[in-house]
Amino acid sequence: MIMRKKLFIILIALGIFSACDNQEELSTRSSDDVVNITPIEPEEGYAEISAFFDSELPFDTYSKGFFVGSNEHSGDEVCKVINSKKELEDLYSGDKDIPEIDFQHYSLIIGQRIMPDLGNRCIKQELVYTTIDKISILNLYVENLYEYKPCMIAPLYFWGLYPKLNLLNIKINIIMSQRGQEPV
């Protein structure tokens, strides 16, 4: 059991350092080569979309409708770009009705990252990619909602609507924020 814990901690550290390496690589690029995109909130239907994902991707427990087949304690990192209702239906196994999303104009980025404690919530996100070599990094600004952090491995779920994207491989970069402070 202790060996598993040590292995998990090493795997998390390697994931964090590899994401940081990619972020440093992007920061050395010219601004013409790097594009930053933040999620959008379409006027029509956004409240329903937000309510659906907020309820189906909780911050304090496991989702019952998304990523159910993945092994929650294996260190799985999942980041998917969804470009059709069929792709979303294939990913979702819950019993609620999926809200209408205009996939002709928008892409949904949805995923999970296993974190070393419970109660993490994504408070801001930003997609960064290079136009030349197509490196894509999703910066997730995360805060922990608990003053006392129980020692429990738990998923961090995230989602966002973006202008139509044609990306396949997105790396996740976690940036921890102090509780109650706005991310930079």
KATA-V246489 format. One record per pair of residues at least 12 apart in sequence whose C-alpha atoms are under 8 Angstrom apart, sorted by sequence separation. I is the first residue (numbers start at 1). J is the second residue. D is the distance in whole Angstrom. If there is no record, write none. Layout:
I_J_D ; I_J_D
This chain:
126_138_6 ; 127_139_6 ; 125_138_7 ; 126_139_5 ; 125_139_6 ; 126_140_7 ; 125_140_5 ; 85_101_8 ; 124_140_6 ; 125_141_6 ; 123_140_8 ; 124_141_5 ; 85_103_7 ; 122_140_6 ; 123_141_6 ; 124_142_7 ; 84_103_6 ; 122_141_6 ; 123_142_6 ; 83_103_6 ; 122_142_4 ; 123_143_7 ; 83_104_8 ; 121_142_6 ; 122_143_7 ; 120_142_6 ; 121_143_6 ; 83_106_7 ; 84_107_8 ; 120_143_6 ; 121_144_6 ; 67_91_7 ; 83_107_5 ; 120_144_4 ; 121_145_7 ; 66_91_6 ; 67_92_8 ; 68_93_8 ; 82_107_6 ; 83_108_7 ; 119_144_5 ; 120_145_6 ; 66_92_5 ; 81_107_7 ; 82_108_5 ; 118_144_8 ; 119_145_5 ; 65_92_5 ; 66_93_6 ; 81_108_6 ; 82_109_6 ; 119_146_6 ; 65_93_5 ; 66_94_7 ; 80_108_8 ; 81_109_5 ; 82_110_8 ; 64_93_8 ; 65_94_4 ; 80_109_6 ; 81_110_7 ; 64_94_6 ; 65_95_8 ; 79_109_7 ; 80_110_5 ; 119_149_8 ; 79_110_6 ; 80_111_6 ; 118_149_7 ; 136_167_8 ; 79_111_4 ; 117_149_6 ; 118_150_6 ; 138_170_7 ; 140_172_7 ; 142_174_7 ; 78_111_5 ; 79_112_7 ; 117_150_6 ; 118_151_8 ; 136_169_7 ; 137_170_5 ; 138_171_6 ; 139_172_6 ; 140_173_6 ; 141_174_6 ; 142_175_6 ; 143_176_6 ; 77_111_8 ; 78_112_5 ; 117_151_6 ; 118_152_6 ; 122_156_8 ; 136_170_5 ; 137_171_5 ; 138_172_5 ; 139_173_5 ; 140_174_5 ; 141_175_5 ; 142_176_5 ; 143_177_5 ; 144_178_8 ; 145_179_7 ; 77_112_6 ; 78_113_7 ; 116_151_7 ; 117_152_5 ; 118_153_7 ; 121_156_7 ; 122_157_8 ; 135_170_8 ; 136_171_6 ; 137_172_6 ; 138_173_6 ; 139_174_6 ; 140_175_6 ; 141_176_6 ; 142_177_6 ; 143_178_6 ; 144_179_6 ; 76_112_8 ; 77_113_5 ; 116_152_6 ; 117_153_5 ; 118_154_5 ; 120_156_6 ; 121_157_8 ; 122_158_6 ; 137_173_7 ; 139_175_7 ; 141_177_6 ; 143_179_6 ; 76_113_7 ; 77_114_7 ; 116_153_5 ; 117_154_6 ; 118_155_8 ; 75_113_8 ; 76_114_6 ; 115_153_6 ; 116_154_7 ; 75_114_6 ; 114_153_7 ; 115_154_5 ; 114_154_6 ; 115_155_6 ; 73_114_7 ; 114_155_4 ; 115_156_6 ; 72_114_7 ; 113_155_6 ; 114_156_6 ; 141_183_7 ; 112_155_6 ; 113_156_5 ; 112_156_5 ; 113_157_7 ; 67_112_8 ; 112_157_4 ; 52_98_7 ; 111_157_6 ; 112_158_6 ; 52_99_7 ; 110_157_8 ; 111_158_5 ; 110_158_6 ; 111_159_6 ; 109_158_8 ; 110_159_4 ; 49_99_6 ; 109_159_5 ; 110_160_7 ; 48_99_7 ; 49_100_8 ; 108_159_7 ; 109_160_5 ; 49_101_8 ; 108_160_6 ; 109_161_6 ; 108_161_5 ; 109_162_7 ; 107_161_6 ; 108_162_6 ; 45_100_7 ; 106_161_6 ; 107_162_5 ; 45_101_8 ; 106_162_6 ; 107_163_6 ; 61_118_8 ; 106_163_5 ; 107_164_5 ; 60_118_6 ; 105_163_6 ; 106_164_4 ; 107_165_6 ; 59_118_8 ; 60_119_5 ; 105_164_5 ; 106_165_7 ; 124_183_7 ; 59_119_6 ; 60_120_7 ; 104_164_7 ; 123_183_8 ; 59_120_6 ; 103_164_8 ; 59_121_6 ; 12_75_8 ; 11_75_8 ; 8_74_8 ; 8_75_7 ; 73_153_7 ; 73_154_8 ; 83_164_8 ; 72_154_7 ; 83_165_8 ; 72_155_7 ; 81_165_8 ; 39_125_7 ; 81_167_7 ; 38_125_7 ; 39_126_7 ; 81_168_7 ; 38_126_5 ; 80_168_8 ; 37_126_6 ; 38_127_6 ; 36_126_7 ; 37_127_5 ; 80_170_8 ; 36_127_6 ; 37_128_6 ; 79_170_7 ; 36_128_5 ; 62_154_8 ; 79_171_8 ; 35_128_6 ; 36_129_7 ; 61_154_7 ; 62_155_7 ; 79_172_8 ; 34_128_7 ; 35_129_5 ; 61_155_8 ; 34_129_6 ; 35_130_6 ; 34_130_5 ; 35_131_7 ; 59_155_8 ; 33_130_5 ; 34_131_6 ; 59_156_7 ; 33_131_5 ; 59_157_7 ; 33_132_7 ; 58_157_7 ; 57_157_6 ; 57_158_7 ; 26_129_8 ; 26_130_8 ; 53_159_7 ; 23_137_8 ; 22_137_8 ; 19_137_8 ; 40_160_8 ; 41_161_7 ; 39_160_5 ; 40_161_6 ; 39_161_5 ; 40_162_6 ; 39_162_5 ; 40_163_7 ; 38_162_7 ; 39_163_8 ; 37_162_8 ; 23_173_8 ; 19_171_7 ; 19_172_7 ; 20_173_7 ; 19_173_5 ; 16_173_7 ; 16_174_7
